[in-house]
């Protein structure tokens, strides 16, 4: 029938039916839908068409509020888009789904996908940047609606409230999440990463701090007889990263052969690494009390990551040092081990193997063909270094004298 004011007024649901559509003879796809809802019948204008092999039906408006001529004009516009290859209803559904994908909900999905992929420490800081206060004003906004200006404003705010270093790393975490979301198709048909184009805050300059023998001895003597003190000493002896020693497990240690076997999940480069443990390091581990609950972690209380009380214990150690060592960080111990080993005559490629670095000769073609871990040389280098540390801590003459350059 032709849908007009007279015919529409007479339309009713067929007997026994609760839903029916009456289509217009003049404009194919334009119709009036009647649907029972409790004691009343809802009357709605619709436009129906096929796109991508599927029947689509798009709501135009309620018949009580929209006259038939106005509804027909709206239907013509919708059906004209279909003729041009568009899918108005599909686009509407996609837009609704996209608007439901807020920054916070996508961040949660991203973190779920990356848990177990990122190293525990990296996962924790990434979660803090994405779900913490840094981007909280944008958490309820659809990720597709967040603009470059929105992100730039937050980066400036983070810089003012915290530091440019924090802002730089928060920016990186957000950009990584957007790259993942684009790959998952969560940004709609025209994906854009709003982080790209924002100014990158200056990050920290590479540190050059190397501890002198006197400073290293002072730190060693100031260490308390507790988890943190033992960790600091082991860092000074092995050159390992903080999380590698803080998260150490008894199951990773072979006390008989004197070795720490770090699995790939606990190393920065995702490759397993064996750290030789010298007698001085083993003597420190022997002082660690075994826990009655059989917990595998060597250090820490109940955290699944092992030791976590880094800030407060470092503050206590600095207080005991009472200014005898100028500003320093735990990671400076790793740089000190590398630098002082070189001073003692250890070859650069052995230092790289000791620190589990894959740079220099261990990269490129040479690294592809030379797969040696230099186990004997690394053990000898750490033995040399442990002997040196022991001598300066005891306050006697150095057993090992650094090589002098001409």
Secondary structure, DSSP 4 states (H G I P E B T S, - for coil): ----HHHHHH--PPTT-SEEEEE-SSSTTEEEEEEEETTEEEEEEEEEEEETTEEEEEEEEETTTS-HHHHHHHHHHHHHHHHTT--HHHHHHHHHHHHH-BHHHHHHHHHHHHTTTS-HHHHHHHHHHHHSSTTGGGTTSBGGG--HHHHHHHHHHHHHHT-HHHHHHHHHHHHHHHHHHHHTTTT-SS---TTTTSPPPP-PPPP-----HHHHHHHHHH--SSHHHHHHHHHHHH---HHHHHT-BGGGEETTTTEEEE-GGGSTTS--EEEE--HHHHHHHTTSPPPTT--SBSS-SS-TTS---HHHHHHHHHHHHTTSS-S--THHHHHHHHHHHHHTT--HHHHHHHHT---GGGSHHHHHH-----HHHHHHHHHHHHHHHHHHHHTS--SSPPPPP-
